[in-house]
Amino acid sequence: QVQLVESGGGLVQAGGSLRLSCAASLQTFNLYTVGWFRQAPGKEREFVAGISWSSGSINYADSIKGRFTISRNNAKRAVYLQMNSLKPEDTAVYFCVADSMAAIPATPRSYDYWGQGTQVTVSS
């Protein structure tokens, strides 16, 4: 069974930083596009960032560009999201996603594999 497990969420004050990690059980992880979505209560899931299998292509949502950095370590079958200069509007459950494709779509339905989510709360 494919598993994606997020960690690193928590409570921080505005302006602070967190690093989210996602560990994958996929043996073919290196061939997958991976990324992060987030969902605030009562809102739709929102694309945050994505990265191709070779890290040659990276895409960020405009709302976090310049503040968040996505990276991956294929040897560890892991993907990371470094979040700096956090704002209260970044508060959400963050999900790790993956799929075997070349593109980095921003639509949730494009990804077959999802983690359980990790809560990020940014206080004022």
N, C-alpha and C positions, 0 to 999 in steps of 0.2 A: 504494500500500500504506500502510495506517495504521501509524504508528510513534509510540511513546512512549519517550522516552529519559531515564532518570534520571541525576542526577549529584549530587555533594555528600556522598556517604558517606565514611566514614573511621573512624579510631580516635581515641577521646577518653576521658578519664578521667571517672569518675562525677562528676556535677555540672556537666559541661561542656555545650556547645551545638554543634549542627550545623544547617545549613539544606539541605534536599534540594530539588532542582529537577527538574522534568519538562517537557521540551519536546515538543510534539505536532505532528505533520505534518497533522492533521485540518484541512481548510479550514472545516469546520463545527464546530470546537472550541467555539465560544461557546454552542452549543446542547446541549452534553454535560454531564452530571454527571460529575465527576472526583473521584478520591480516592486514598487510600493503603492498601495492605495490607502486612503484614509476615509473614515466616516464619522461625522459628528452626529449626535442624537437628532433624529428627525430629518436628516439630510441624506442625499444620495451619496454613494461612494464616489470619491474623487481621486483621479489619478495624481500621484505625487512625483514619481520618478521611475525611470526604467533604464535598463542597461542590457546590451546584447551579450551574446556568449563570449565574445572576444574582448569586450569592453570597448570595441571600436565605435559603437554608437551609444549615445546617452541622451536621454530626453528628460526635461524637467518641466513641471508645471510653472507657469509664470508667477504664481503666488509665493513660491518658495525659492525661485531662482536666485542664486547668489548667497543663500543662507544654508541650504541643504546640499549634501554631496552623497551620491550613491556610488558604491564600489562593490566589487565581488572578488572572492578568493576561490577559484575553481578547485584548487587542491583540497581546500577545506569544505567544499560544497556549501559556501556561505555567501550571503549578500548583506551589505551594511547600509545604513542610512545615518550619516552624521548630520545632526541638526543643531545649528548654531543660531544665535540671535532669535530665540524662540519668542513667539507672540501668543497672546491668549487665543487668537483665532486658529492657531495650530492645534488646539485641543481636539482630540479625536481618538478613535481606535485605529491603529495603523496595522494594515495587513500586508504580508509578504505574498507575492504572486509569482507564478511561473508558467511558461508554456513553450512548446517546441516550435518556434517560429522565428523568422528573420526580422520582422518588424517590431516596433515598440508601440502598440496601440494604446490609446488612452481610455478605452472602453472596458469596463469590468468583464463583460461577456466574452472578451477575447482571450481570457486566461482560464485555463482548466483547473489549475492548482492554486489553492489558497491556504494560508495559515489561519490560525484561530484568532489572531489579532492581539495587539498589546496596547494598553491604554497609555496615552500621553496627555497629561494635564498641565497647562501652563497658566499660572496665576498672575494676576496683575500686580 
